[in-house]
Amino acid sequence: MDRIGIIAGNGQFPILFARAARTQGLKTVAVAFAGETEPSLEQEVDNLTWTKLGQLGKLIKIFKQAGVSKAVMCGGVKKTRMFQDIMPDLKALSLLPRLKNMADDGILRTLAGVLEEEGISILPSHELVPSLLAQPGQYSRRGANARESADIELGWQIFETLGPLDIGQALVLKNKTLVAVEAIEGTDACILRGGQLAGPDTVVVKRCKPNQDKRFDLPSVGRETIKTMLTVSASCLCIEAGQTLVFDRESMVELADQHKICILAR
């Protein structure tokens, strides 16, 4: 493999992936989405084409013309956009009969299947950047107290039930009570909603779904996650080791320690 395609969503992951691919001698061909992808990605890849959400036929054509047979999905897309400005072409509309519902994993699996039919295999995006995966242990100076530990344990159990339904990757809990479940709004909005409902000292648990396809949509956290928690005075973040991408790790932990927020990877 001498080149790889990047289906680039939002955030810094596409940029970090492109840099890692370059160090391994791979030519990078990116498809970016207006209103989602960071414009600076253009400086990190060999070729970048801007498109709109839903233009699947154009995406396939770009990769085929560039000789791309392997690709990755990096970064997310705001799920609320499916109700606003998505513009599906005929190829994208052909996905609809295959979908049981519009849940994340189902959509992405179906998309990957269509791309593979076109000769474009989807690879696990984290394999080129394994250093981003959370390692088990306590990241922050402060560990979880008894109340937080009980909430983490409850959250872990709840995910066993919610995960197979392809519902969210984040929960907010307090005093052994489930306060908020991530839905279409995303993790940050879920944290804010949970904090507004329950007040200070909520616990955020973020975990990979049991049936998660590891090629895409792994849970992710970073400094921005802690900044959101600070907005509602949340006290603890627990993520799943080996299954969660951690961005800006040093600055994330530094910010958490400044405000005595506990971060654990279980």
N, C-alpha and C positions, 0 to 999 in steps of 0.2 A: 504493500500500500504506500503510494507516494503522495497522496492527497486525501483530504477529508472535507466533507461538507459540514457546515455549522448552521443549524436552524436556530437563530439567535433571538432569544426573548429578552426580557429586561434584566437590569442588574449588572453586576460585574463578572458573573460567571462566564459569559461568552468571551470576554476579554482575557480572563485568566486561562481559559481553555486554549484560545488562539495562541497565546504566548507559549504555553506548554507544547502545543503541536509544533510550533516553529523550532523550539529547541530540539525536537526529535526529527527535524528535517522534513516535516510534512508541509505540503502546500495546502493552504486553507482557502476554501470557497464558502463565503457566508451569504445567507439570505436573511435580511433584516426586515423588521416590521415597523412601519411608521407609527410613531407614538409610543413605542415600546423599547426598541433596541437603542442602546447608548450610541450616539453618533461617533464617538471616539473609537468604536470598534473598527471603523474603516482604516485607521492607522495601524491596526494590528494584524490584518489579514491580507492575503494576496489579491483577493477579489471579493467585492461586496455589491450585492444588488438589493435595492429597497423594493419592498412589495407591501401589499395590504393584507390584513388578516383574511383568510378564506381563499386566497389565490393559490390553491394547491397545484393546479395545472402549471402555473408559471414557475412555482418552486421546482417541480419535477423537471421542467424544461431547462432551467438554469443549471441544475446539477448534471443533467445528461450532456448538455453542451460543453460543460467543463470537464467531463470525463470522471465525475464523482460516482463511485459505487458504494462508498461507506460514508455515513453521516452520523452526527450526534444532535440531540436536542439540548440546548443550554439556556438556562434562564426561564423565567415564567412569563405568563401573559395575564394581564388583569382579566379575571373571569367575567367581570361585569360587562366587558366589551361585547360579549356574545349577544347582548340585548341592545347594543347601540350601533356601532359602526362596522361590524363584520360584513364583508362583501364576498360571499361564497361564489366561486365559479362552478362550472358544470362538474369538474372533477371533485371539488369539495362536496357538492350536493350529492354525489354518488355515494358518499360515506353514510348518509343518513339512514338508508334502509338497513345498514349493518349494525347500527347502534341500538343497544337495549335502552340506554338512557344517556344523558349528557354529562355524566360524572367524569371526572378528570381521567382516571386510569382507562376507562372504557374508550374515551375519545382518542387518547394517545396510542393505545394498543391498536385501534382500528386504523389510525393514521399510519402507524409503523407498518401495518400489514399491507396497506395500499402502496406505500413506498417500496416495500420489498417485492411486490408484484411488478413494480417498474424497474427492478434491478438495483435498488438503493437500500442497503442494509443499515439498520439503526443500531449503533454501538452504545454501550454504557458510557456516558459522558464523564463519569468520575474516574475512569481507569487511567486517564492521562494525567490526572491531578489527584492522586491518592492522598496527598498531604492535607487536602481540604476535608477529608472525612474525620468526624469526631472520634477521638480516642477515649476509652473509658476512664472515668475518674472525676475528681473534683477540680474544676477550673479556677474557681474563685477562692479567696482566702477564707471566706465564711462558708461553712457547710450548712446543710439543711437542718433546721430544728425539728422537734418532734411533730409539731403541727404540719409543717411543710412536708415532712417525710410521709405522713399519713395521706396527705392530698396527692402526693406523687404516686403512692401505691394505688390509690383509688383510680387515678387517671390512667395508670398503666392497665388496670383491669377493664376499664371502660373501653379502651382502644381495642381490646380483644373482641368486643361485640360490634363496635362501630366500624372498625377497619374493613372487614369483609363487605360492608355496604358501600365502600368507597366514599365515606364521609370524612372530609377534613383531615388535617394533620396536626391540629392544635386544639387543646382544651384549656380552659381557665377554671380553676377550682379554689374554694376557700372553705375551711372548716368542714372538710369531708362532704362538700356540696359541689356538684357540677354547676358552674355558673354560666359558661358559654362554650359553644362548640363551633369550630371554624366551618363556615359554609362557603358561599361564593365570594364573600367579602375579603377573604385572605386573612393571614395570621395577625398582622398589625391591627386591623379593624376588630378582629375577634378579641385581642388583648384589651383594646380600648373599651369595647362593649362590656367585657367582663369586669373591668375595673370600675366602670361607671355604675354597674349593677351592685357590686359587692364592696366597693370601697378599697382602701389600702390593703396591702399584704396578700394579694392574690398569688396563686401559684400557676405558672404556665408549663404545660407538659406538651412536648412536640415529639411525635413518633411516626415512624414509617408504617404504612398500612401493611397488615400481614400478607396480603396478596399483591403488594406493590411490585410493579415491573421496574426492576432496578436500572433499566436503560434510561429512564427519564423521571422527572418530577420528584426527585428525592427531597425530603424536608431540608430546609436551610435556615440558618440563623446568622446573625452578625451584630455589629455595633448598632445598627438601626433598630434591631429587635430590642436591645437594652434601652435605647432612647425612648422607644414606645412604652416599655414597661415603666420607665421613670415618670412618664406623663400621668400614669394612674397609680403610682407608688406600689407596683407589683414587687414582690420580694424574692421570688425564686423562679429559675428556669431549669427545667430538666429535659434533656434531649436524648435521643437514642444513639449510643456509640456504634460506629461502623456503618450507620445508615443515614447520617445527617451531615450535610455540608456546612462547614463553619467558615465564614468570611471575616476578615479583619480580626483574627483571633486575639492578638495581643491587645489591640485597642478596645476590643469588646470586653475583655476581662478587666483591663485597667479601669474602664468606665464603671463596670459592675462593682469592683472593689471600692471605688470612690464613694459609692452609695450603698455599700453593704448588701448588695444583691448576690444571692447564691446562684452559681451555675454548676450543674452536674451533667455528666454524660453517663447514662446507665446502660 
